[in-house]
C-alpha cells in the first residue's frame, strides 16, 4: 500500500467519541480533532441500549467535516469499547437493538454457563478475566430465537466498519474480549459455541490489525460528500489501541495504565499466562496487535467520579474535585471499588457512604472527602495490581505509563507513584487515537513498526514524570486496604476474599470491573 499523508482515527468510548486527524509534520505526530460527540446508553423497558445509528451518523458527520477541512483522501480506522455485539440477519439488518454491557440481564449468566463448563476449563481455553458482561455471558442469556436468526455476529467496531464498507470481519483484539477465542486454536472455541448453540459460520473471518478492507461503499460516497477513504482494520478494542499509543521505551520494563471510565492495568507479553495463579488473581490475556498479549486486570476507573459529579447535579467540575480532594487528609477511608455495588448504583455518593458505614469506618461527608476516598483507593488498587503483575510474570516493573484522560489528574498520578513506589510517566491523553493512527501508518508504510511509532510519540508529546515522594506507611496502607477488603472490619469484599474467588470463576457471581 502506498504511503498516505492523512489518517483519521474514529475513537468511540462509552461516554464520548471523536474523529482525530493524524499526520507527520516535521518529524512529529500532529493531531487535530475534527469532530467530537457525546455517547451513552439509554434505558428502555428495563434494559440498557446503545444508539448505534446515532454513532454511525456521527462518523459520517465527522467525515464530511474532514472533507470541508481540505482532506480529500485519507486512511480510516475505527476503535470502540469491547464486548457488546450486533446480530445481523442474512440481509445485513439488525435482529435486535444493541444491548449495553451494564444491562442487568447478565446477573446470573456466569452461573448458567458454569453449570455446563467449569471456570477452570473456560479460563484454560480463553485466558480471559471472568466478568458477567463478557460477550460469552451476554449471549448465554440472549433470546435463543434471535440468536438463531443471526447470520452474523459482529462487535460494535466491526459493525460500524461493515456499515462503511459492506465487509464482514471480526478483528482479533476485540474478539478476544468475548471470552470465546481459544488460545490454542487461535479461533472461536467449538465447545463454547456449542454451549451457546451457535456455529462458527455465524462469526466472520478473524483478521489482524493492519488489514486493509478498501474504500467506503459507493452508495455512501454518492449520498454524502466524503473524502476518498481507505478503511484499515486497526486494533478495534480501544484498550488495545491505547496500549499501542503508550510512549514506552523497550529498554525500560513498564506497566501501562489506561485510565478513563475504566482502569486497565497490565503488561505486554509475547505469550499468554493462563495458569491457575493467573486465574485466581483474575487477570485477562486479551489479544494485542501484532501477535502480542495484553496481560491485564480491569479495575473500576473515573466512572466513579463521573457518577459522584452526577450525584452533586454536576455543580462541581472534575478539576474542582481534584483540588478539593488535595486539601483532605489522605487514606482515611478504605473502599474496595471492585465490588459490583459500585457498577451502576442510583447514587454513587450514598453507595460509598453506605460501604464505609457498613465496614465500621468514618463516613466521607463533603465532596472533597468523597473524591479523596476515590483517588486514594484507586491508587491502592493500582499498586496491588502491579505487585501481582510482578509476582505472576516474574518481571520487575520500573515505570508505570498512565495514558488516557486520567493522566491529567495530577493528584491520582502522584498517589499512584507514592503507593506503588514506581516512577510514573503520565500522558498522552489521546493514546487511544494515537494507537489507532499508528496501525494505519504502519499499514500505509509511513512507519516501520510499533517501536518506531512509539518513538514518534515520545518525540511528539512530552509526558510528565512523577517520582514516589511519600513512602512512609506504604505497606501498612496496602495491608489495611486488604484487611478491609477481606471484610476484616465487617463489610467489604476483595483480594483474597470469597469475592475474589468469585471474580476468578471459583464460586458465586462475578464483580463487574470492565472498561
C-alpha positions as CSV (number, residue, x, y, z in Angstrom):
1,X,0.0,0.0,0.0
2,X,1.4,3.4,-1.0
3,X,2.2,6.0,1.7
4,X,-0.7,8.2,2.6
5,X,-0.3,11.6,4.3
6,X,-3.7,11.9,6.1
7,X,-5.0,9.4,8.6
8,X,-8.3,9.6,10.6
9,X,-8.9,7.8,13.8
10,X,-12.5,7.2,14.8
11,X,-12.3,6.6,18.6
12,X,-15.6,6.0,20.4
13,X,-15.7,5.4,24.1
14,X,-18.6,4.7,26.5
15,X,-19.2,8.4,27.2
16,X,-17.9,10.2,24.1
17,X,-16.5,9.8,20.6
18,X,-14.2,11.7,18.3
19,X,-12.6,11.8,14.9
20,X,-8.9,12.7,15.0
21,X,-6.8,13.7,12.1
22,X,-3.2,12.5,12.3
23,X,-0.2,13.2,10.1
24,X,3.5,13.6,10.5
25,X,4.7,17.2,10.3
26,X,8.5,18.0,10.6
27,X,9.1,14.6,12.2
28,X,6.4,14.9,14.8
29,X,2.9,13.4,15.0
30,X,0.3,16.2,14.6
31,X,-3.2,15.6,15.9
32,X,-6.3,17.7,15.0
33,X,-9.7,16.9,16.4
34,X,-12.2,17.1,13.6
35,X,-15.4,16.2,15.4
36,X,-16.4,15.3,19.0
37,X,-19.8,13.9,20.2
38,X,-21.4,12.5,23.3
39,X,-22.2,8.9,23.8
40,X,-24.1,6.9,26.4
41,X,-26.6,4.1,26.7
42,X,-30.3,4.7,27.2
43,X,-32.7,2.7,29.5
44,X,-35.8,1.5,27.8
45,X,-38.3,-1.1,29.0
46,X,-36.0,-2.2,31.8
47,X,-32.9,-2.7,29.5
48,X,-29.9,-0.6,28.5
49,X,-29.2,0.0,24.8
50,X,-26.7,1.9,22.7
51,X,-28.0,4.2,19.9
52,X,-25.8,2.6,17.2
53,X,-27.5,4.6,14.4
54,X,-26.6,7.8,16.1
55,X,-23.0,6.7,16.4
56,X,-22.7,5.9,12.7
57,X,-24.4,9.2,11.8
58,X,-21.7,11.0,13.9
59,X,-19.0,9.2,12.0
60,X,-20.4,10.4,8.7
61,X,-20.8,13.9,10.1
62,X,-17.1,13.9,11.1
63,X,-16.0,12.7,7.7
64,X,-18.0,15.4,6.0
65,X,-16.2,17.9,8.3
66,X,-12.9,16.4,7.3
67,X,-13.7,16.9,3.6
68,X,-14.6,20.5,4.3
69,X,-11.2,21.0,6.0
70,X,-9.5,20.0,2.8
71,X,-8.9,16.3,3.5
72,X,-9.7,14.8,0.1
73,X,-8.0,11.4,0.7
74,X,-7.1,9.5,3.8
75,X,-7.0,6.2,5.6
76,X,-9.6,5.5,8.3
77,X,-9.7,3.2,11.3
78,X,-12.4,2.6,14.0
79,X,-12.0,1.6,17.6
80,X,-14.7,1.4,20.4
81,X,-15.3,-0.3,23.7
82,X,-15.4,-4.1,23.9
83,X,-17.8,-7.0,24.4
84,X,-21.1,-5.5,23.0
85,X,-22.3,-7.1,19.8
86,X,-24.7,-6.8,16.9
87,X,-26.8,-9.6,15.5
88,X,-27.3,-9.4,11.7
89,X,-29.7,-11.4,9.5
90,X,-28.9,-12.6,6.0
91,X,-29.8,-9.2,4.5
92,X,-27.4,-7.4,6.9
93,X,-30.2,-5.9,9.0
94,X,-30.1,-5.9,12.8
95,X,-32.1,-8.6,14.5
96,X,-32.2,-6.7,17.8
97,X,-31.0,-3.4,19.2
98,X,-27.6,-3.4,20.7
99,X,-27.5,-4.1,24.5
100,X,-25.1,-2.1,26.6
101,X,-22.8,-4.1,28.9
102,X,-24.2,-2.5,32.1
103,X,-27.5,-4.1,31.4
104,X,-28.6,-6.3,34.4
105,X,-29.8,-9.3,32.3
106,X,-26.4,-11.0,32.8
107,X,-26.7,-11.0,36.6
108,X,-26.9,-14.8,36.8
109,X,-25.2,-15.6,33.5
110,X,-21.9,-16.8,34.9
111,X,-23.6,-19.5,37.0
112,X,-25.7,-20.5,34.0
113,X,-22.5,-21.1,31.9
114,X,-20.5,-22.7,34.7
115,X,-23.2,-25.4,35.1
116,X,-22.2,-26.6,31.6
117,X,-18.4,-25.9,31.6
118,X,-16.2,-25.3,34.6
119,X,-14.5,-22.0,35.2
120,X,-11.1,-23.7,35.0
121,X,-11.8,-25.2,31.6
122,X,-13.1,-21.8,30.3
123,X,-10.1,-19.9,31.6
124,X,-7.6,-22.5,30.3
125,X,-9.2,-22.2,26.8
126,X,-9.6,-18.4,26.7
127,X,-7.3,-16.9,29.4
128,X,-9.9,-14.1,29.8
129,X,-10.9,-12.5,33.1
130,X,-14.4,-13.6,34.3
131,X,-16.8,-10.6,34.1
132,X,-20.5,-11.0,33.9
133,X,-20.9,-8.8,30.9
134,X,-18.3,-10.6,28.7
135,X,-19.9,-11.5,25.4
136,X,-19.9,-15.2,26.3
137,X,-22.3,-14.4,29.2
138,X,-24.4,-11.9,27.3
139,X,-25.0,-14.4,24.5
140,X,-25.8,-17.1,27.1
141,X,-28.9,-15.1,28.2
142,X,-29.9,-13.7,24.8
143,X,-33.2,-14.8,23.3
144,X,-32.4,-18.1,21.6
145,X,-34.8,-17.4,18.8
146,X,-33.0,-14.2,17.9
147,X,-29.6,-15.9,18.1
148,X,-31.0,-18.5,15.6
149,X,-32.0,-15.7,13.2
150,X,-28.4,-14.2,13.3
151,X,-26.5,-14.9,10.2
152,X,-23.5,-13.0,11.6
153,X,-22.5,-11.7,15.0
154,X,-20.2,-8.6,15.0
155,X,-18.8,-6.5,17.7
156,X,-19.6,-2.8,17.6
157,X,-16.5,-1.5,15.7
158,X,-16.8,-4.4,13.3
159,X,-20.4,-3.4,12.7
160,X,-19.5,0.3,12.1
161,X,-16.8,-0.8,9.6
162,X,-19.4,-3.1,7.9
163,X,-21.8,-0.1,7.5
164,X,-18.9,1.8,5.8
165,X,-17.6,-0.9,3.6
166,X,-20.0,-3.8,3.4
167,X,-17.2,-6.1,4.5
168,X,-17.8,-8.6,7.4
169,X,-14.8,-9.2,9.7
170,X,-14.1,-9.9,13.4
171,X,-10.9,-8.1,14.5
172,X,-8.9,-10.2,16.9
173,X,-8.1,-7.7,19.7
174,X,-11.8,-7.1,20.3
175,X,-12.9,-10.6,19.5
176,X,-10.6,-11.9,22.3
177,X,-12.6,-9.9,24.9
178,X,-15.7,-12.0,24.1
179,X,-14.2,-14.9,26.1
180,X,-14.9,-17.1,23.1
181,X,-11.5,-17.3,21.4
182,X,-9.3,-20.3,22.0
183,X,-5.7,-19.5,22.8
184,X,-4.5,-22.8,21.3
185,X,-6.5,-23.0,18.0
186,X,-6.5,-19.2,17.5
187,X,-10.2,-19.3,16.6
188,X,-13.6,-19.4,18.2
189,X,-13.8,-22.2,20.6
190,X,-16.0,-25.1,19.5
191,X,-17.1,-26.1,23.0
192,X,-18.1,-22.6,24.0
193,X,-20.0,-22.1,20.7
194,X,-21.8,-25.4,21.2
195,X,-22.7,-24.4,24.7
196,X,-24.3,-21.3,23.2
197,X,-26.0,-23.2,20.4
198,X,-24.0,-21.2,17.9
199,X,-21.9,-22.2,14.9
200,X,-18.6,-20.9,13.7
201,X,-20.3,-19.7,10.5
202,X,-22.2,-17.1,12.5
203,X,-19.0,-15.2,13.1
204,X,-16.9,-13.6,10.3
205,X,-13.3,-14.2,9.4
206,X,-10.9,-13.2,12.1
207,X,-8.5,-10.5,10.9
208,X,-5.4,-8.8,12.4
209,X,-4.9,-5.1,12.9
210,X,-3.4,-3.6,9.7
211,X,-5.8,-5.5,7.4
212,X,-6.8,-3.2,4.5
213,X,-10.6,-3.5,3.7
214,X,-10.8,-1.0,0.9
215,X,-12.9,2.0,0.1
216,X,-16.0,3.3,1.7
217,X,-19.0,2.0,-0.3
218,X,-20.1,3.7,-3.5
219,X,-23.6,4.3,-2.1
220,X,-22.3,6.3,0.9
221,X,-20.0,8.3,-1.3
222,X,-22.8,9.2,-3.6
223,X,-25.1,10.2,-0.7
224,X,-22.6,12.2,1.3
225,X,-19.7,14.4,0.5
226,X,-16.9,12.2,1.9
227,X,-13.2,12.0,1.4
228,X,-11.7,9.1,-0.5
229,X,-11.1,6.9,2.5
230,X,-9.2,3.6,2.5
231,X,-10.6,1.7,5.5
232,X,-8.0,-0.2,7.6
233,X,-8.8,-2.6,10.4
234,X,-7.0,-1.1,13.4
235,X,-6.8,-2.6,17.0
236,X,-10.5,-2.1,17.3
237,X,-10.7,-2.6,21.1
238,X,-9.9,0.8,22.4
239,X,-7.6,-0.5,25.1
240,X,-5.6,-2.4,22.5
241,X,-5.2,0.9,20.7
242,X,-4.4,2.8,23.9
243,X,-1.6,0.3,24.7
244,X,-0.1,0.8,21.2
245,X,-0.1,4.5,22.0
246,X,1.9,4.1,25.2
247,X,5.2,6.0,24.6
248,X,7.3,3.3,26.2
249,X,11.0,2.7,25.7
250,X,11.7,-1.0,25.1
251,X,14.7,-0.8,27.4
252,X,12.6,0.1,30.4
253,X,10.3,-2.6,31.8
254,X,6.9,-1.0,32.1
255,X,3.3,-1.5,33.0
256,X,0.6,0.5,31.3
257,X,-2.5,2.0,33.0
258,X,-5.2,3.1,30.5
259,X,-7.1,5.5,32.8
260,X,-10.6,6.6,31.7
261,X,-14.1,5.4,32.6
262,X,-12.3,2.2,33.5
263,X,-8.8,1.5,34.7
264,X,-6.9,-1.2,32.7
265,X,-3.5,-2.0,34.1
266,X,-1.2,-4.6,32.7
267,X,1.9,-5.5,30.7
268,X,2.6,-6.6,27.1
269,X,3.6,-10.2,26.7
270,X,4.8,-12.3,23.8
271,X,2.6,-15.3,25.0
272,X,-0.4,-15.7,27.3
273,X,-0.3,-16.7,31.0
274,X,-3.4,-18.8,31.8
275,X,-2.4,-21.0,34.7
276,X,-4.3,-21.3,37.9
277,X,-2.4,-18.4,39.6
278,X,-3.3,-16.0,36.8
279,X,-6.9,-17.2,37.0
280,X,-7.1,-16.8,40.8
281,X,-5.7,-13.3,40.5
282,X,-8.3,-12.6,37.8
283,X,-6.0,-11.4,35.0
284,X,-7.0,-11.4,31.4
285,X,-4.9,-12.4,28.3
286,X,-6.5,-10.1,25.8
287,X,-5.0,-10.3,22.3
288,X,-2.9,-7.3,21.3
289,X,-1.8,-6.0,17.9
290,X,1.0,-7.8,16.1
291,X,0.6,-11.1,17.9
292,X,1.2,-9.8,21.4
293,X,-1.0,-10.3,24.5
294,X,-2.2,-7.7,27.0
295,X,-1.9,-9.4,30.4
296,X,-4.1,-7.1,32.4
297,X,-6.7,-6.5,35.0
298,X,-9.8,-4.4,34.7
299,X,-10.4,-2.1,37.7
300,X,-13.1,0.5,38.2
301,X,-12.0,3.9,37.0
302,X,-13.1,7.5,36.7
303,X,-16.7,6.3,36.2
304,X,-16.7,6.7,40.0
305,X,-16.0,10.4,40.0
306,X,-18.3,10.9,36.9
307,X,-21.2,9.4,38.9
308,X,-20.2,11.4,42.0
309,X,-20.4,14.5,39.9
310,X,-23.9,13.4,38.8
311,X,-24.9,13.0,42.5
312,X,-24.0,16.6,43.0
313,X,-26.1,17.7,40.0
314,X,-22.8,18.4,38.0
315,X,-22.2,21.5,40.0
316,X,-18.6,20.6,40.6
317,X,-16.1,20.2,37.8
318,X,-13.6,17.4,37.6
319,X,-10.8,19.8,38.2
320,X,-12.5,21.1,41.3
321,X,-12.9,17.6,42.6
322,X,-9.1,17.1,42.3
323,X,-8.5,20.5,44.1
324,X,-10.9,19.7,46.9
325,X,-9.5,16.2,47.3
326,X,-6.0,17.6,47.6
327,X,-7.0,19.5,50.7
328,X,-8.2,16.5,52.5
329,X,-6.3,14.0,54.8
330,X,-5.0,11.0,52.9
331,X,-6.1,7.4,53.4
332,X,-8.9,8.0,55.9
333,X,-11.2,5.6,54.1
334,X,-10.6,2.2,52.6
335,X,-13.1,1.1,49.9
336,X,-12.9,-1.9,47.6
337,X,-14.2,-0.3,44.4
338,X,-14.0,-3.6,42.6
339,X,-17.2,-4.6,44.4
340,X,-20.1,-4.7,41.9
341,X,-22.2,-2.5,44.1
342,X,-20.3,0.4,42.5
343,X,-21.1,-0.6,38.9
344,X,-24.3,1.4,38.5
345,X,-25.8,2.5,41.8
346,X,-28.7,5.1,41.9
347,X,-26.4,7.4,43.9
348,X,-22.7,6.9,44.0
349,X,-22.1,9.2,47.0
350,X,-24.6,7.3,49.1
351,X,-23.2,4.0,48.0
352,X,-19.7,5.0,49.1
353,X,-21.0,6.3,52.4
354,X,-23.0,3.1,53.0
355,X,-19.9,1.0,52.3
356,X,-17.9,2.9,54.8
357,X,-20.6,2.8,57.4
358,X,-21.1,-1.0,57.0
359,X,-17.4,-1.6,57.3
360,X,-17.2,0.4,60.6
361,X,-15.2,3.3,59.2
362,X,-15.6,7.0,59.2
363,X,-18.0,8.2,56.6
364,X,-16.9,10.8,54.0
365,X,-19.3,13.7,54.0
366,X,-18.0,16.6,51.9
367,X,-17.4,16.4,48.1
368,X,-13.7,16.7,48.8
369,X,-13.7,13.8,51.2
370,X,-15.7,11.6,48.8
371,X,-13.3,12.5,45.9
372,X,-10.2,11.8,48.1
373,X,-11.7,8.4,49.1
374,X,-11.9,7.5,45.4
375,X,-8.4,8.7,44.4
376,X,-6.7,7.1,47.4
377,X,-8.3,3.7,46.8
378,X,-7.8,3.7,43.1
379,X,-4.1,4.3,43.7
380,X,-4.0,1.4,46.2
381,X,-5.8,-0.9,43.7
382,X,-3.2,0.0,41.1
383,X,-0.3,-0.7,43.4
384,X,-1.7,-4.1,44.4
385,X,-2.2,-4.9,40.7
386,X,1.4,-4.0,39.9
387,X,2.6,-6.3,42.8
388,X,0.6,-9.1,41.3
389,X,1.9,-8.5,37.8
390,X,5.5,-8.7,39.1
391,X,4.8,-11.9,41.1
392,X,3.0,-13.7,38.2
393,X,5.2,-12.7,35.4
394,X,8.5,-12.8,37.3
395,X,9.5,-9.5,35.8
396,X,10.3,-6.3,37.8
397,X,8.4,-3.2,36.6
398,X,10.3,0.1,36.8
399,X,7.8,2.5,35.4
400,X,4.0,2.8,35.1
401,X,2.8,4.7,32.0
402,X,-0.5,6.3,32.6
403,X,-2.4,7.2,29.5
404,X,-5.9,8.4,28.7
405,X,-7.9,11.1,30.5
406,X,-6.7,10.0,33.9
407,X,-3.2,11.1,33.0
408,X,-4.3,14.7,33.5
409,X,-5.2,14.0,37.2
410,X,-2.0,15.1,38.9
411,X,-3.2,14.0,42.4
412,X,-4.0,10.5,41.2
413,X,-0.8,10.2,39.3
414,X,1.3,11.2,42.3
415,X,-0.7,8.9,44.6
416,X,-0.1,6.0,42.2
417,X,3.7,6.8,42.3
418,X,3.7,7.1,46.1
419,X,1.7,3.9,46.9
420,X,3.3,1.7,44.2
421,X,6.9,3.0,44.8
422,X,7.3,3.2,41.0
423,X,8.1,6.1,38.7
424,X,5.0,7.2,36.8
425,X,5.0,8.8,33.4
426,X,1.7,10.5,32.6
427,X,0.4,11.1,29.1
428,X,-0.5,11.3,26.3
429,X,-4.2,11.8,26.9
430,X,-5.1,10.8,23.4
431,X,-3.2,7.5,23.4
432,X,-6.1,5.5,22.0
433,X,-6.4,7.7,18.9
434,X,-2.6,7.6,18.6
435,X,-2.5,3.8,18.7
436,X,-5.3,3.7,16.1
437,X,-3.3,6.0,13.9
438,X,-0.1,4.0,14.3
439,X,-1.7,0.9,12.8
440,X,-2.9,3.0,9.9
441,X,0.5,4.5,9.4
442,X,2.3,1.1,9.6
443,X,-0.2,-0.4,7.1
444,X,0.3,2.6,4.7
445,X,4.2,2.3,5.1
446,X,4.6,5.6,6.9
447,X,6.1,3.7,9.9
448,X,8.1,0.5,10.0
449,X,6.7,-1.0,13.2
450,X,5.3,-0.3,16.7
451,X,8.7,0.6,18.2
452,X,9.2,3.3,15.5
453,X,5.6,4.5,16.2
454,X,6.2,4.7,20.0
455,X,9.5,6.6,19.3
456,X,7.5,9.1,17.2
457,X,5.0,9.6,20.1
458,X,7.9,10.2,22.5
459,X,9.3,12.8,20.1
460,X,6.0,14.5,19.7
461,X,4.5,14.7,23.2
462,X,6.2,15.4,26.5
463,X,4.8,13.3,29.3
464,X,5.1,14.4,33.0
465,X,7.1,12.3,35.4
466,X,6.1,11.6,39.0
467,X,8.6,10.1,41.4
468,X,7.5,8.4,44.7
469,X,7.6,11.1,47.4
470,X,5.9,9.7,50.5
471,X,6.8,6.1,51.1
472,X,6.2,6.0,54.9
473,X,3.4,3.7,55.7
474,X,3.1,2.3,52.2
475,X,2.9,-1.3,53.1
476,X,0.6,-0.6,56.1
477,X,-1.8,1.2,53.7
478,X,-1.9,-1.8,51.4
479,X,-2.3,-4.2,54.4
480,X,-5.1,-2.0,55.8
481,X,-6.9,-2.0,52.5
482,X,-6.6,-5.7,52.1
483,X,-8.0,-6.2,55.6
484,X,-11.0,-4.0,54.9
485,X,-11.4,-5.7,51.5
486,X,-11.5,-9.1,53.1
487,X,-14.2,-8.0,55.4
488,X,-11.9,-7.7,58.4
489,X,-14.0,-4.8,59.9
490,X,-17.3,-6.2,58.9
491,X,-18.2,-5.1,55.4
492,X,-16.1,-5.3,52.3
493,X,-15.0,-7.8,49.8
494,X,-11.8,-8.0,47.8
495,X,-8.4,-9.5,47.3
496,X,-8.1,-13.0,48.7
497,X,-11.7,-13.0,49.8
498,X,-14.7,-15.0,48.8
499,X,-15.5,-12.2,46.3
500,X,-12.0,-12.5,44.7
501,X,-12.6,-16.2,44.2
502,X,-16.0,-15.3,42.7
503,X,-14.3,-12.9,40.3
504,X,-11.9,-15.7,39.1
505,X,-14.8,-18.0,38.5
506,X,-14.2,-20.1,41.5
507,X,-17.7,-19.7,43.0
508,X,-20.7,-17.4,43.1
509,X,-21.1,-14.4,40.8
510,X,-18.5,-12.1,39.4
511,X,-17.9,-8.4,40.0
512,X,-18.1,-6.1,37.1
513,X,-14.8,-4.4,36.6
514,X,-14.6,-3.8,32.9
515,X,-13.8,-0.6,31.0
